[in-house]
């Protein structure tokens, strides 16, 4: 594989995660880092022994660059992506949560023959891929019950929740959870046709938004589900049940927690998906967060650049998802 010069923009926990993955998967790639905070630059340079810069302009003046991975706070992605594309770099961004500069950046990427890749990590998770395949293959309508929750101060225990992007209404924590889950739910059960929402503020957390949602979702084609999202649950949970006349699946969010009903034997059987593949986990995160899916989507980004492979999810699809999240949140 050709060597790439990759710059990580935003050197917090997610930027470091992306850097570790690039180093592990592609030891021949040249990595650099960008962050406006001097302390983050120093820490990143010490951990990875790579050049670091305060801005993209500084980096471009010193080193060649081919591709970027943008891991800053979501509301900054649009401008940074535009700067990278204008400089001739391929772009990977984490979840954006707002469609700021979407159309402009899509047009710019196309005009420059550059790749504009949007993270959707769960579409690269084996348990989700298995569930999607089973759901798509089932000819009768399905229903699902799905609860995703974790107490917000536990998301990043190393920093105050009021000091990063989840404290803002425009990039709030529940919005991020919807942006993670809805892409795969629509892939499995069909495009959204209608939603019914009940939400409120349950906690004493200093948040300018509702901290829990119960959403009934009607999908085109007859599938339906109840999605519960919250930042209230003191135990990190991801509990899924998919059921229909010919399918029953349960998942607790962990690599060993996927089960399917064998309709012949009537047994609820564990589904083994990883085989000899090592399951990697970062102790900074809850037990249902593993590194493998993050690796898989970085591989997809590189394949998109080097082999012109099409991403499984992109900005056009995300425009629809973000519009539905606006409706769920009551944004007109």
C-alpha positions in Angstrom: 0.0 0.0 0.0 1.2 3.5 -0.8 2.4 5.6 2.1 0.1 8.4 3.2 0.9 11.6 5.2 -2.0 11.9 7.7 -2.7 14.7 10.0 -4.8 14.3 13.1 -6.6 17.6 13.9 -7.8 17.7 17.5 -5.5 15.9 19.9 -7.9 15.0 22.7 -9.0 11.5 23.6 -10.6 10.7 20.2 -7.7 12.2 18.3 -5.3 10.0 20.2 -7.5 7.0 19.6 -7.4 7.7 15.9 -3.6 8.2 16.0 -3.1 4.9 17.8 -5.2 3.1 15.3 -3.4 4.6 12.3 -0.1 3.6 13.8 -1.2 0.1 14.6 -2.8 -0.6 11.2 -0.4 1.4 9.0 3.0 1.7 10.5 4.4 3.0 7.2 2.1 6.1 7.3 3.5 9.4 8.4 1.5 11.0 11.1 1.3 14.6 12.4 -0.9 16.4 14.9 -2.7 19.8 15.1 -4.2 21.4 18.1 -4.6 25.0 19.3 -3.8 23.9 22.9 -0.1 23.8 23.6 -0.4 21.2 26.3 -2.2 18.8 24.0 0.4 19.3 21.4 3.2 18.5 23.9 1.5 15.4 25.2 0.7 14.1 21.7 4.3 14.7 20.5 5.7 12.8 23.5 3.4 9.8 23.1 3.7 9.4 19.3 7.1 11.1 18.5 5.6 13.0 15.6 5.6 16.7 14.5 2.8 18.8 16.0 1.5 22.2 14.9 -0.9 24.9 16.1 -2.7 25.3 12.7 -3.1 23.6 9.4 -1.2 26.5 7.7 1.8 25.9 10.0 1.7 22.2 9.2 1.5 22.7 5.4 4.4 25.1 5.5 6.6 22.4 7.0 5.5 18.9 5.8 3.6 17.3 2.9 0.1 16.1 3.8 -2.4 13.8 1.9 -5.2 13.2 4.3 -6.8 14.6 7.5 -8.7 13.1 10.4 -10.8 15.7 12.2 -11.4 14.9 15.8 -12.2 18.3 17.2 -15.6 19.3 18.8 -18.4 18.7 16.3 -19.5 22.3 15.7 -16.0 23.1 14.3 -15.9 20.3 11.7 -17.5 22.2 8.8 -14.9 25.0 8.7 -12.0 22.7 9.3 -13.1 20.3 6.6 -13.5 23.2 4.2 -9.9 24.3 5.0 -8.5 20.8 4.5 -10.4 20.3 1.2 -9.2 23.7 0.0 -5.7 22.6 0.7 -6.1 19.4 -1.3 -6.5 17.0 1.6 -8.9 14.0 1.9 -11.1 14.5 4.9 -12.4 12.2 7.7 -14.6 13.7 10.4 -16.1 12.4 13.5 -19.8 13.0 14.0 -20.8 16.5 13.0 -24.2 16.8 14.7 -25.1 19.8 12.6 -25.2 20.0 8.8 -23.1 23.2 8.6 -21.3 23.6 5.2 -22.4 20.1 4.1 -23.5 21.1 0.6 -20.5 23.4 0.1 -18.0 20.8 1.3 -19.6 18.0 -0.8 -19.3 20.1 -3.9 -15.8 21.1 -3.1 -14.7 17.5 -2.5 -16.2 16.5 -5.8 -14.6 19.4 -7.7 -11.2 18.5 -6.4 -11.7 14.7 -6.6 -11.1 14.3 -2.9 -12.8 12.0 -0.4 -15.1 13.4 2.3 -15.7 10.6 4.8 -18.0 10.7 7.7 -17.6 8.5 10.8 -20.5 6.2 11.6 -18.7 3.7 13.8 -21.6 1.4 14.6 -22.0 0.5 10.9 -18.6 -1.1 11.2 -19.4 -3.1 14.4 -19.8 -6.8 13.8 -22.8 -7.3 16.1 -24.6 -4.4 14.3 -23.6 -5.7 10.8 -25.0 -9.2 11.8 -28.3 -7.7 13.0 -28.6 -5.6 9.8 -28.1 -8.7 7.6 -30.7 -10.7 9.6 -33.2 -7.9 9.5 -32.8 -7.2 5.8 -33.2 -10.9 5.0 -36.4 -11.3 7.0 -39.4 -10.9 4.8 -41.9 -10.1 7.5 -42.0 -6.8 9.5 -39.9 -6.6 12.7 -40.1 -4.6 15.9 -37.4 -3.6 18.3 -36.8 -2.3 21.8 -33.6 -0.5 22.2 -32.2 1.4 25.3 -28.9 3.3 25.1 -27.9 5.2 28.2 -25.1 6.3 30.4 -24.7 9.0 33.1 -23.2 12.0 31.3 -20.4 12.7 33.9 -19.2 9.2 33.3 -18.7 9.8 29.5 -15.4 11.5 30.0 -14.5 11.0 33.7 -11.2 12.8 33.2 -13.0 16.2 32.5 -16.1 18.1 33.6 -19.0 17.5 31.3 -19.7 21.3 31.3 -16.3 21.9 29.6 -16.8 20.1 26.3 -19.2 20.0 23.4 -22.0 17.9 25.1 -22.8 20.9 27.3 -24.1 22.8 24.3 -27.6 22.3 23.0 -26.5 22.3 19.4 -24.1 19.4 20.0 -25.8 17.9 23.1 -25.1 14.4 24.4 -28.5 12.9 23.4 -28.2 14.3 19.9 -24.9 12.5 19.6 -26.5 9.2 20.7 -29.2 9.6 18.1 -26.6 10.4 15.5 -24.7 7.1 16.4 -27.8 4.9 16.4 -30.2 6.1 13.7 -27.9 5.3 10.7 -27.7 1.6 11.6 -31.4 1.4 12.6 -32.4 2.8 9.2 -30.0 0.5 7.4 -31.6 -2.5 9.3 -35.3 -1.5 9.4 -35.8 1.0 6.6 -36.1 4.8 6.2 -38.0 6.6 8.9 -41.6 7.5 8.1 -42.8 8.9 11.4 -41.7 9.5 15.0 -43.6 10.0 18.3 -41.5 11.5 21.1 -41.7 11.8 24.9 -38.8 13.6 26.6 -38.0 15.5 29.7 -35.2 16.7 32.1 -34.8 14.1 34.9 -31.4 15.0 36.4 -30.0 18.0 38.3 -27.2 18.2 35.7 -26.5 21.7 34.3 -27.8 21.0 30.8 -29.8 23.3 28.5 -31.6 20.4 27.0 -33.7 17.3 27.8 -31.6 14.4 29.1 -33.9 11.5 28.2 -36.0 10.5 25.2 -38.4 7.7 24.4 -39.1 7.6 20.7 -41.5 5.4 18.8 -40.2 5.0 15.2 -42.3 3.9 12.3 -40.1 2.7 9.4 -41.1 2.5 5.7 -42.0 -1.1 4.9 -43.8 -1.8 8.2 -41.0 -2.2 10.8 -41.3 -0.2 14.0 -39.4 0.2 17.3 -39.0 2.1 20.5 -35.6 3.8 21.0 -34.8 5.1 24.5 -31.9 7.4 24.7 -30.7 9.1 27.9 -27.7 10.5 29.8 -29.3 9.6 33.1 -28.6 5.8 33.6 -26.0 5.3 36.3 -25.0 2.0 34.6 -23.8 2.2 31.0 -26.4 0.2 29.0 -27.0 -0.8 25.4 -29.9 -3.3 25.5 -31.4 -4.4 22.2 -34.2 -6.8 21.4 -35.3 -7.4 17.8 -38.3 -9.6 17.3 -40.7 -10.9 14.6 -42.4 -14.0 13.5 -39.1 -15.5 12.2 -36.4 -13.7 14.1 -35.5 -13.0 17.7 -32.2 -11.3 18.6 -30.9 -9.9 21.9 -27.7 -7.9 22.5 -26.3 -6.3 25.6 -23.7 -4.2 23.8 -20.7 -6.4 24.5 -18.8 -8.6 22.1 -20.0 -11.8 23.9 -23.5 -10.6 24.4 -25.2 -11.2 21.1 -27.8 -14.0 21.1 -30.3 -15.4 18.6 -33.2 -17.8 19.0 -32.8 -21.0 17.1 -36.3 -21.6 15.8 -35.7 -25.3 15.3 -34.3 -26.2 18.8 -36.0 -23.3 20.6 -32.7 -22.4 22.2 -31.3 -18.9 22.7 -27.9 -19.3 21.2 -24.8 -17.1 21.6 -23.5 -15.7 18.3 -19.7 -15.8 18.0 -18.5 -13.1 15.6 -14.8 -12.4 16.5 -13.3 -15.9 16.4 -9.5 -15.5 16.8 -9.7 -11.7 16.3 -8.6 -9.9 19.4 -11.2 -7.7 21.0 -9.6 -4.4 22.0 -11.0 -2.3 24.8 -9.9 1.1 26.2 -10.3 1.2 30.0 -11.2 4.9 29.8 -14.6 3.8 28.3 -17.5 1.6 29.3 -17.3 -2.2 28.7 -19.6 -2.0 25.6 -17.2 0.3 23.8 -14.5 -1.6 21.8 -11.8 -0.4 19.5 -12.4 -2.9 16.6 -15.1 -0.9 14.9 -13.1 2.2 15.1 -10.3 0.3 13.3 -12.6 -1.0 10.7 -13.8 2.5 9.7 -10.3 3.8 9.5 -9.6 0.9 7.1 -12.6 1.9 5.1 -11.4 5.5 5.0 -8.0 4.4 3.7 -9.7 2.1 1.1 -11.9 5.0 0.1 -8.7 7.1 -0.6 -6.5 4.4 -2.1 -9.0 2.1 -3.9 -11.9 4.5 -4.4 -14.2 2.3 -2.4 -17.5 3.8 -1.5 -18.3 4.5 2.2 -21.3 2.7 3.7 -22.6 6.1 5.0 -22.0 9.7 3.9 -23.1 13.3 4.1 -26.2 12.9 1.9 -27.5 10.2 4.2 -26.6 12.2 7.3 -28.6 15.2 6.1 -31.7 13.0 6.4 -30.7 11.6 9.8 -30.0 15.1 11.2 -33.3 16.3 9.9 -35.1 13.5 11.9 -33.0 14.3 15.0 -34.2 17.9 14.7 -37.8 16.7 14.6 -37.1 14.4 17.7 -35.7 17.4 19.5 -38.5 19.6 18.5 -36.3 21.9 16.4 -38.3 23.7 13.6 
